[in-house]
Amino acid sequence: MATSYNIAVIAGDGTGPEVIREGIKVIDAAAKKNNFSLNYQHYDLGGDRFIRTGETLPDSVLAELKKFDAIYLGAIGHVDVKPGILEKGVLLKIRFELDQYINLRPVKLYPGVECPIKNKGPKEIDYCCIRENSGGLYTGIGGISRIGTKDEVATQSMMYTYDQVQRCLRFAFDYTRKYGKKARGIGPNNTLALIGKTNVLTFVFDLWNRVFNEMGEKEYPDVKREYYHVDATCLYMISCPEMFDVMVTENMFGDIVTDLAAITQGGLGIASGGNINPEGVSMFEPIGGTAPMWTGKNAINPLAAIGAGAMMLKYLGQEAAGNQVEAAIAATTPKMKSQLANQMGFSTTEIGDMVAKTVG
């Protein structure tokens, strides 16, 4: 009997449903080719539901999401809903309640995709960023006192526990061992770089650096270890991105470097990501937003959503299928005039059809 997976689909707002439609088309083609099946349950979550009912993510729906093999997300955000309501009420709630403590962001420049860095191509821009997703400044620890006076004080604390740090680093070491450049046959080593600020954030990054080296020395002697300050990392990502293999960092630094990485691979229209719980339910999504100006015009780029689908297939254990989807994307990008919406030379549907046909 063929293996079957249950997928929760949150198409969301704006162009989210359009790109998810093409993603499903492609991963279904990969599933058929590799003799497994994907069963979808669609959830009406996002701006339209909030406007209609006042609900973001009901507890009953959250309980259901915990039972799926994975979540496939389009985009969340609505022009008629105050910023922050949907992001906190849907996206962050899923991320924290399902303990998706890893944000996984492959950085891959596909053939024919314009790169803003001179003389850099697919060979140079091919690495991965791993961002810790549950701690740091984004946990909201802090406060404000004496508001509106000249003595007003605002504080925001960066806090990490040993457990948060060690589980993130363990994932990063395991990922590097499996998907580093040596493992993929394109480099001499599997190299993991810790990105931090040990010279200024001396307490938090003493913990990160100490666990990084202790774990690497004792349990991953086959993985080469490097360290870079975050500001230097941003310089190197532009001047010599080929020096990176896998990088791991804390929450806020990861938020910044992954957006920088996205533009080097062609922009948010082609960048994919996953919010990962290695022991639970993970969520995969295109990095770009809802793009409301292109809603319903069949003009948005679906490749980021299709790439997120490829990531999901690999996470489910269907490595061959995920690789086939990525190869099909690589075969499609040289045919496109641009990665920008309405400038691709093809419609959203046509791009999905081309990738699916190549897979199948």
N, C-alpha and C positions, 0 to 999 in steps of 0.2 A: 504494500500500500504506500502511495506517495505521501511524503511528509507535508503537513499542513500547518500554517501559521495564522494566528488571529491578530489583525492589525486594527487599531483604533485610528480613524482618520478625522483630523480636525482641519478642514479646509480653510476655515476662518473668514477673513474679510478681504475686501478689495479684489486684487488679482489672485489671491490665495487659491480659490477654487479652480481657476484656470490652469495654474501651474501644477497643482496636485493632480488634476485630471490627466495631464500629460505624463506625470510621474508614474501614476498607476498604470497607464497604457504601456509604459516601457518595462516596469518591473514585472508586470503580468507576462509580457513577452519572454523575459528572462526566466520566469518561473515555469512557463510552458516548455521552454527549451531544456530546462534542467530537471524536469519531472518533480516539481513540488507545487503547492498551491498556496495562495494568499486569500484569506477571508477577511473582508472589510466590514467594519461597523462605523458608520459616519455619525459624527456628533456635531450638533448645531451649537457651537460655542463661538463667541466673538461679539462684535459691536451690534449687529442686528438683533441678536438675542437679548443683549443688555438693554437696548432701547425698547424692545417689545415687552420684556418681563422684569427688568431690573436685576437679573441674575448674571453673574459672571461664570463661576464654576460651582454648581451645587455639590454638596458633599456626596450625594448619591451617585453622581456622574464620576466624581473622583474615585469613589470606591470601585466603580466598574473599570476605570482605566487601569487600576492596579492589577487586573486580571489578564490583560492582553500581553502578547509577546513583544509588541513595540507600538509606538505612537508615531504617526506620520502627520506632520503639521505643515500647513500652508503659510499663513501670515495672520497676525492678530493686530488690530488697530483700526480705528474708525474716526473719520473726520468730525462726526457729531458726538463723540464721546471724549470727555476731558482726558488729556494724556495722563497715563499712570494707572487709571482705573482698570483697564483691560490687561495691561502688562502685569500689574501686581495680582489682579484677581484671577487671571487665567495662567499666564506663562510662569510667573514666579511661584504661584501656588502649586502648579504641577511639578516644577523643578524641585521645590523644597519638600513637598509632601511625598514625592516618589524618590527623594534623596538622590537626585541625579547630580552627583558631586563632581563629575568630569564634564568639561566642555571640550569636545574634540573637533579641531578645525584643520583638515588637510589643506595644504597650500600647494596647488598644482596648476601650473600654466599650461593650458592645452594648446596644441598646434593651431596656428592661424589667429590666435587671440592677441590683441594688441596689449603690449606691456609698456607702462610709462617709463621703465628703466632702460636706458640705452644699452644695446648690445647684450641684453639678457633674454634668454629664451626658455623653452620647456626643460632643457637640461639643467639650467641654473636654478629655476624656481620649482622645487619639488621637495617639500619638507612638511612637517606637521607641527602644529601648536597644540599643547595640552594645557588647558586653563583649569585651575581649581575653582569649583563652582559653588561652594557652600559657605565659605568663610571670608575673612578679611574685612575691609571697610564696608562692603555691601550688605553686611548683616544688620546695619542700622544701629549699632551700639554707640550711644552718645546723647547729646542734648543741647538745648539752647537756654540760657538764662539771661535775665535783664533785657528782654527783647525791646527794641526801640529806643534804648538809651545808648549813650556814648560808652557805657561800660558793658555792652552786650558781649556775651561769650558763647561761641559755638564750638562743640567738640565732636569728633568722629573717631572712633577707635578701630584700629586694625588688630583683630584678635584671631589667633589660630590655636587649636588644640593639637597635641601630638597625634591624635588619631586622624584628624583631618589631613594633616601633612603626610603621614606615613601611608595612608590609603591612596592618596593622589600620586605619590611618588612610586608606589608599588605598581599602580596601573601604568604609569609612564615607563618604568623599566620593562615591564612585560610587553608593552606595545612596541618599544624600541627593539627589543629582542626579536619580535615577530615581524615588524614592518620597517625596521631600519634599513639604511642603504645597503649594507652588506647582505641582509636577509633578502633584499629585492634584487641583488646582483648588480648594483650600480655604484658601489663604493667599497672601500677596504674595511670599514668598521661600521658597527651599529653604535651610534653616538647620541647620547642624551645630554642636553645642555640645560642646566638650571639657570633661570633668568631671575635676577633679584636686585637688591640694593644693599648689600652687606655693609657698606661703608657708612650708611646713614640710618637705615632701618635695622639697627644692630640687634634688637631683641628678636623680632619676628624672623629675620633671615639668619640669625644664629641657629634657630630651631630648624628652618628649612635646610640650611647648608649642612648642618651636623647629621640630620637624618639622611639626607641625600648621599653623603659620603659613607656613612656607616652601612646603610643598606646596600649601596653599590659595591662596596668592598667585600661584604660578607656573602651577599646573595646573587650579585650580578657581575662577577669579575670579567665576564665576556663583553659587557657593555662599556664602552669608553665614556668617561664623564668629563664634562666641561662646565665652566661657569662664566657668565657674562652679566655685567650690570645692565639694567633695562635700557638706560639711555644709549649705551654703546650698542646694544642689540638693535635698536631702531636705526642707527647708522649703518650697521652691517647688513641689515635686511634690504637696504637700498644699494649699498656699494658692492657687497659680495654675498648675495643670498645663498649662493652655492655652498657656503661653509656650514649651513645648518642641515641637520638631519631630523631630529625630534627635539623640540624645546618644551620645557614645563615651567609653569610659573603660577603665582598666586592670582587671586580673582581680578583685582583692578588692573594690574599690569597685563594680564591676559586679555582683558577687554580691549585695551589700547593696542597691543601688538597684533591682535588678530584682525582688527580693522585695517591697520597698516598693511598687513599681509594680503588682505582681500584685494586691495587696489593693485598690488603688484601682480596678481593672478588674473586681472582683467575686470575687477569690480564686483560689486555685490550681486550682480545678475548671474554670476557663475560660481559664487562661493557657497559651499554647503557646510553644514555643521550638525553635530549630535550632542545632546545632553544625555550623558551616560550614567547609568547605575549598573556596574558589571554584575551585580547580584540580583538585579531587579528589572524594572521596565524602563527602557530608554526611549528618547524622543528625537526624531530626525527632522531637519527643516532647512529650507533655503535661508540664507542670511539676510537677503534684502527684505524690505518692508512690503506694505500692502499696495503701494503704487496706485492710489485711487484714480489718478488722471488717466490711467490706461485700462481701468476696469471695463470688461465687456467688449473691448476693441480687438481682441485676438492678436495683440501686438506685443505682449510681454515675453521676456526671455524665460523659458521653462527649464533651462539647463541646470540651474542651482537646485531646483526641486528634484530633477531627475538624478543629479549627483547625490542628493540626500537619500534618495531611494536606493542607490548603489551602496551607500554606507550602511543603510538599514539591512540590506541583504547580507552583507559581510558580518554584521553584528549577529544576525540570526544563524550564522554558520554556513551560509551559502556563498562561499568565497568565489567560486568560479562564476556564478551568476553576477555578483557584484563587479568582478573584473571585466566581464563581458559588457556590462552597461558602461563602465568607464571607458573601455576601448571604443564603444559606439559613439560616446560623446566626442572622443578624440578624432573619430572619423568624420564627425559632423561639423565641428567648429571651423575647419578650413573652408567650408562651403559658404559660411555666413559672412555677410558684409561687415557686421558689427555685432557686439554683444549688447548694445543699447536697445531699449524698447523702441519699436517702430522703425528701427534702422537695420534690422537683421537680414533683410532681403527675403525673409519668409515670415509666415504667420506663426503664432504660438502653436497651433495645431500642426502645421507643416513640420516644424522642428521636432515635435514629439513623434510624428509619423516617421521621420527620417531615422531618428535614434532607434525607435522600436523595430523598424524594418532591418536595420543593421544588426541589432541583437538577435532577431529571429531568423 
